């Protein structure tokens, strides 16, 4: 597929060989950046017909063998919730403008189902190995910080492994970037002006997968992850994240010790 027309306003190179009536503002963001969130609201003030958000439309239904992944995703996002900047205000703003709202996947279960069987087995094995290890570390060594660290790894590593694999090695409707690009293309087919908010790491892959008929303006992150501005923003959320993790871990240990005491 030919590369979409991209205006040279960001870090993606310009390709002006094709013009289009549909305009896509592709906003690459750091999910924990309030600067990016402010920029997204500014772009919406200019007026849009559709908003595309990276994320899930609903929680989805999980099969019996997929319960472990549901637990891992829930645990990961519970711990990371203080860092993530909510997109609810963007959705509300879009609805006030009468704009259509699209999400890049129906549920997180798609991440698991798009991966090959071998990768699903590897990720599940990691989860069932790391999760009990976190409990054992706490009960045996009483090193609760290390145990909490194991708990965080048990939630995040299996999920991130599948997401990375789908982005790097899958194609078509099983590749994350191409799925996002298709959602954006669908939105642009029905609307003249589209704002798509995605993680900055997906931007190049999305542009490569977009149809050549689209006119894309890329807006890069307002500042880097290691910038002074961003570090100031996440200082308190990081403390909140650590507090949530440690509280959750201690609660799990307490439940296990209590249950064992009843036996």
Buried (B, 14 or more C-beta within 10 A) or exposed (E): EEBBBBBEEBEBEEBEEBEBEBBBBBBBBBBBBBBBBEBBEEBBEEEBBBBBBBBBEEEBEBEEEBEBBBBBBEBBBBBBEBBEBEBEEBBEBBEEBEBBBBBBBEBBBBBBBBBBEEBBEBBBEBBEEBBEBBBEBBEEEEEBEEBBBBBBBBBBBBBBBBBEBBBEEBEEEBBBBBBBBBBBBBBBEEBEBBBBBBBBEBBBBBBBBBBEBBBBBBBBBBBBEEBEEBEEBBEEBBEBBBEBBBEBBBEBBEEEEEEEEEE
